[in-house]
């Protein structure tokens, strides 16, 4: 049984000067090395939840355990900041936060703040560049002279340089073209395969279907579903309530079923498995 | 009828040697939907800005409704063409939604009464009437883009240019905006030019223009362009799901009658085979 990376129990959170709770009564567990997708409409509480996991804010009630650190309403600021040694957070449009004159300085910012030695910092910058698939020679370039996809990689390298055990990404592919999107997701999956726990906030159900082992669906500050992608996509009533779309492969399968096609698996999570299902159904029809 | 005519258009920035656009020839019909696609940096956004007179050509000609786009006609051109940009955050100037929609009208010498009318009908067109007195900051991304669109519609343009206008929206808000645009185009005979790399948006077009390395690499119907996988991969747009599934089925020995099927056509064909 895998250890848990994040445990949340009876959590409540309200933003200052507001009356309604942004999060109410959240309990969930994320295991080490899982690839978790957090989905839900804008304003459902996804970003608040990941901000709590990153120790950016404290809960009002309830407990969190993040990579072995306990967080509750009484946690002191200096203890809260320890979370940043273990959790990396890639914000939406992270390239907007690039600031340094060179790629190297930008990526080194986090490790330097963690108080690492010059040698450690240099190695972490090189490692991070390799991880995001950028040539080390790019170090001396200005980050602002790079393409949009490359700028985003530099911003992500800045987070990876701190070697987080848990990586949180908020809509990491927003605004990228298809090619840059696919490359970035492949990279995130590779990091996940090398033992990083990934928590990804996304609106893209194709990405959930293809990459996530575990999906947490939120609505109005509550967890509505905490399950596998396959299970979530099989419950069309639940999906409609959450205003979520179906991945295209599941959408086609359900359309065919509605029109009397006999498909064995009605939630194929990829086009590949959908094609398999269709071919199987065609063969069995021929044999009838 | 040709609404926008582009001949031998070339553009480069003053301090640069390389051409951003190189000998572009293009006709855009009235009441049509044209998608302009290509890599980041291919020159597609520059082309849109040239059509609207936000930039001036280095050489060549652009005509809108038979009128040459230059310094003298800019005022009239801007009345005919509305522009919606990528990031709604950067487009807001008013304290309320109504103020914001009013902004474009204020330099048009329109009576206060008519202005009020136009604001109300533009907000109704985009389904934002009840947000009239709301501060733009309190709107969602999709709502902000609707308001930006209302600001453009209030000017009653003939052409709307969307420069990656849906790329920062979530899929549901994006679908809603596209459905709305489809409806407005039909009801008001608008022409739409969308600069995009979103496949859903591309599939809505009557005509697709592919810009690559400053030149038009290909132009044609969705079937002609979206069936050309090699080209789509080259420009980083990706392959539509319908085409991917078609290839996967062909690989598995399924014979599919036509070369290009849209997603709807493919779904219908498959359901006939499996019934």
Interface residues (C-beta under 8 A of the other chain):
Chain A: X41 X42 X43 X147 X148 X149 X174 X175 X177 X178 X179 X180 X182 X203 X204 X205 X243 X245 X248 X249 X252 X255 X256 X259 X260 X261 X262 X263 X271 X272 X274 X275 X276 X278 X279 X281 X282 X285
Chain B: X39 X40 X41 X86 X140 X141 X164 X167 X168 X170 X171 X172 X173 X175 X197 X199 X233 X236 X237 X238 X241 X244 X245 X248 X249 X251 X252 X253 X254 X263 X267 X270 X271 X273 X274 X275
